[in-house]
């Protein structure tokens, strides 16, 4: 990989993450305008995505060895997704953890990347975030 672009990866990660969030919330706003609650809108978009993938990958799905744990995993993922959405809409703590601490999560995930072990500068950022000084930390 070209060393010239190493410093561009964190910026690109943040831009892609922001774009994905923007693309996800646009249909949610449209569904909210029709009168659907956030939880029901999230459930309906998840069901639509699941049905789309089932139709698109029907040949691949036939090769899966079915087990009751696969169904349990799918149900657990659905319940946690609904809980996440409900918490983001109705809970102050979740809103803080998701949106206000996004730089902290970005720095933490980037520091755990196996190809880029944390150097002293990144360790300093992580220390600042752990001490609650995330508003002063700049993701390197």
Secondary structure, DSSP 8 states (H G I E B T S, - for coil): --GGGTTHHHHHHHHHHHHHHHHHHHHHHHHHHTT--HHHHHHHHHHHHHHHHHHHTHHHHTTS---HHHHHHHHHHHHHHHHHHHHHHH-HHHHIIIIITHHHHHHHHHHT-TTS---HHHHHHHHHHHTT-GGG----
